[in-house]
Amino acid sequence: LNKRLVVPNLGAFVVNPSNGDLIFVELLKQDDGVLMRQLMADGLSAIEAANVIDRFVFEVNFRLESTGECLLSGFGVLKTGVNGTISFSYQPTTEGENLDGNIAPRNSKPAAMPVEA
């Protein structure tokens, strides 16, 4: 929905205007509120949204420190780079873990339960 999405205390994912791929800009870490507002628009409270963001950043940093990479399912791969930097490779077919804490937005509809005859 946005051309840039800042993940506070981690960095920003930016759409490359030349090819539409995503790039990661580690220098843009200051919270601009966009991610928080999006999560709240999806039905989370401010506290829940802040917790999801904090947990995501924690999990990414933990994986980067532990293994040197973090697979973001359907998105790409973050890797530790030179001098503690983070690099990103846009790979929408990446399979990885769900790092959002498995919190479903409140306004999302639950899957229909099968009706037995």
Residue pairs with C-beta under 8 A, 6 or more apart in sequence:
1 38
2 34
3 14
3 15
3 17
4 12
4 13
4 14
4 15
4 28
5 12
5 13
5 14
5 34
5 35
6 12
6 28
6 29
6 30
6 31
6 32
6 34
6 35
7 13
7 35
7 53
7 56
7 57
8 29
8 30
8 31
8 35
8 53
8 57
9 29
9 31
9 57
10 26
10 29
10 56
10 57
10 60
10 61
10 86
11 24
11 25
11 26
11 27
11 28
11 29
11 86
12 24
12 25
12 28
12 29
13 22
13 23
13 24
13 25
13 88
14 22
14 23
14 24
14 25
14 28
15 21
15 22
16 22
16 23
21 90
22 75
22 76
22 88
22 90
23 88
23 90
24 78
24 86
24 87
24 88
26 85
26 86
35 49
35 53
36 46
36 49
36 50
36 53
39 48
39 49
39 52
39 53
39 105
40 46
40 49
42 105
42 106
42 107
42 108
43 105
43 106
43 107
43 108
44 52
44 103
44 105
44 106
48 103
51 101
52 100
52 101
52 103
55 99
55 100
55 101
56 99
56 100
56 101
59 70
59 99
60 70
60 78
60 99
63 69
63 70
64 70
64 78
64 79
64 80
64 86
65 80
68 79
68 80
69 77
69 78
69 79
69 80
70 77
70 78
70 79
70 96
70 99
71 77
71 94
71 95
71 96
71 97
72 78
72 94
72 96
72 99
73 94
73 95
73 96
73 97
73 98
74 92
74 93
74 94
75 90
75 91
75 92
75 94
75 96
76 88
76 89
76 90
76 91
76 92
76 94
77 88
77 89
77 91
77 94
77 96
78 86
78 87
78 88
79 86
79 87
79 88
79 89
80 86
80 87
81 87
